[in-house]
Amino acid sequence: MKVVDVSEHNGQVDFGELRAAGVEGAIIRLGFGKNGLDSQFYNNINKAIESGMKVGVYHYSYALDEADAEIEAQFIINTLTQSGLTPERLELGVWHDMEDGDGYKERHGMPSNQTLTNISSVVINRLWQAGYNNAGLYASYDYIVNKLLMDQLGCDIWYAQYNYKMDWRDTRIKLWQYTMSENINGQLYDMSRTV
């Protein structure tokens, strides 16, 4: 199954157009950090559901320690609860996005590999405790191989590596984000496929 992931950075997304192009699922950015709600979250999740797509959500982490992770986890749970997005409605999961795409962690003192792993563990475990048994980790090849202690994380994985093949293999991988530039009717999208 082809799955798109979108955020406010994509502007107004035409989910009907994506469906017509063979995209069957969408993972929508819920937000970022301790309380940053993606400005297009409600619009995107509702339009994706209306289009008949299977949906999931992701949250971009800015946590630098376990205390931050607890706050981020509660923000995710509160937003999902207020939105009526039960685990059953989120067939494509709830994903903790662990990366440093904008250099925030680097600028504020990159946590140790153990702390990064603990942050992911805290968020995912809190989501599990709230009933979101389909919560897992989104991370790039670099984070999985060089930063996170993957033997300590027993969760599903959404794996990002922009390539024609996956260089890291694991039975926990459920989705593979293989490109961030799939052209659909002149628009570029991050695209994954189920594994």
C-alpha positions in Angstrom: 0.0 0.0 0.0 1.3 3.5 -0.9 1.1 5.9 2.0 1.6 9.7 1.9 2.7 11.8 4.9 1.7 15.4 5.1 2.0 18.5 7.3 1.3 22.2 7.1 4.4 22.4 4.9 2.4 20.8 2.1 -0.1 23.6 2.0 -3.6 22.6 0.8 -3.6 18.9 0.0 -6.0 17.4 -2.5 -6.6 13.9 -1.0 -9.1 13.0 -3.7 -6.3 13.6 -6.3 -3.9 11.5 -4.2 -6.5 8.7 -4.0 -7.0 8.8 -7.8 -3.2 8.4 -8.2 -3.3 5.2 -6.2 -2.4 6.5 -2.7 -4.4 4.5 -0.2 -3.2 5.9 3.1 -2.1 9.1 4.8 -0.1 9.8 7.9 -0.9 13.3 9.1 1.4 15.4 11.3 -0.4 16.1 14.6 2.2 18.5 15.8 5.6 19.1 17.3 7.3 19.6 20.6 5.4 20.1 23.9 2.3 21.8 22.5 2.8 22.8 18.8 -0.3 21.8 16.9 0.2 21.5 13.1 -1.9 24.3 11.6 -3.3 21.9 9.0 -3.9 18.9 11.3 -7.6 19.0 11.6 -8.1 19.9 7.9 -5.8 17.2 6.7 -7.0 14.4 9.0 -10.7 15.1 8.1 -10.1 15.4 4.4 -8.0 12.2 4.4 -10.8 10.3 6.2 -13.4 11.8 3.9 -11.5 10.6 0.8 -11.6 7.0 2.1 -8.0 6.7 3.0 -6.6 4.7 5.9 -5.0 7.2 8.3 -2.4 7.5 11.0 -0.7 10.4 12.7 2.9 11.4 13.7 4.4 13.9 16.1 7.8 15.5 15.7 9.7 15.4 18.9 11.8 18.2 20.3 12.3 16.5 23.6 15.8 16.7 25.1 15.1 14.6 28.2 12.5 12.2 29.7 10.6 15.0 31.4 10.1 16.7 28.0 9.0 13.3 26.6 6.3 13.0 29.2 4.9 16.4 28.3 5.0 15.6 24.6 3.2 12.3 25.2 0.5 13.9 27.1 0.0 16.5 24.4 -0.4 13.8 21.8 -2.9 11.8 23.9 -4.9 15.0 24.8 -5.1 16.0 21.1 -6.1 12.5 19.9 -8.7 12.3 22.7 -10.2 15.7 22.0 -10.3 14.9 18.2 -12.1 11.6 18.8 -9.3 9.7 17.1 -9.5 6.4 18.9 -6.9 3.6 18.1 -9.4 1.9 15.9 -9.7 5.0 13.6 -5.9 5.2 13.3 -5.3 2.1 11.2 -1.8 3.3 10.2 -0.7 4.0 13.7 0.6 6.8 15.9 4.3 7.6 15.3 6.9 9.2 17.5 9.1 11.1 15.0 12.7 11.0 16.3 15.1 13.0 14.2 16.8 16.3 14.2 15.9 17.7 10.8 16.2 21.3 11.8 19.2 21.0 14.1 17.3 21.8 17.3 18.7 19.0 19.3 22.2 19.7 18.0 21.9 23.4 19.0 20.6 22.6 22.5 23.1 19.9 23.4 22.5 16.6 21.6 21.2 14.1 24.1 23.2 10.9 24.5 22.1 7.8 22.6 20.7 6.3 25.8 18.7 9.5 26.5 17.3 9.6 22.9 16.3 6.0 23.3 14.7 6.7 26.7 12.7 9.6 25.1 11.3 7.4 22.5 10.5 4.7 25.0 8.7 7.1 27.3 6.5 8.5 24.5 5.6 5.2 23.0 4.9 3.6 26.4 2.6 6.4 27.4 0.7 6.0 24.1 0.4 2.3 24.7 -0.9 2.9 28.2 -3.5 5.2 26.7 -4.7 2.4 24.5 -2.8 3.2 21.3 -1.2 -0.2 20.9 -0.3 0.7 17.4 2.1 3.4 18.5 5.7 3.2 17.2 8.9 4.9 16.1 9.6 6.9 13.0 13.3 7.3 12.4 15.8 7.6 9.6 18.6 5.1 8.8 21.1 7.3 10.4 19.2 7.5 13.7 18.5 3.8 13.8 22.1 2.8 13.1 24.0 5.6 14.9 21.8 7.1 17.6 19.1 4.9 19.0 19.7 1.7 20.9 17.2 -0.3 18.9 17.5 -3.5 21.0 15.8 -1.5 23.9 12.8 -0.5 21.7 10.2 -3.3 21.2 7.8 -1.3 19.0 6.8 -1.1 15.3 9.0 1.0 13.1 8.4 3.4 10.3 11.8 3.4 8.6 13.1 6.3 6.4 15.7 5.8 3.8 15.5 7.4 0.5 16.9 4.7 -1.7 15.9 1.9 -4.0 16.4 -0.6 -1.1 16.5 -0.8 2.6 20.0 -1.1 4.1 18.7 -1.9 7.5 16.2 -4.8 8.0 14.1 -5.7 10.9 10.8 -7.6 11.4 9.5 -4.6 13.3 9.5 -2.4 10.2 5.8 -1.8 9.1 6.4 1.2 6.8 9.3 2.3 4.6 9.5 5.9 3.6 11.4 5.6 0.4 11.2 9.1 -1.1 10.5 12.7 -0.2 10.0 13.8 -3.8 7.3 11.7 -5.4 5.6 13.8 -8.1 1.9 13.6 -8.2 0.3 16.1 -10.6 3.1 18.5 -10.1 3.3 18.3 -6.3 6.1 16.6 -4.4 5.2 14.3 -1.5 7.0 12.2 1.0 5.9 8.6 0.2 6.1 5.3 2.1 4.9 1.8 1.4 3.8 -0.9 3.8 6.3 -3.7 4.3 
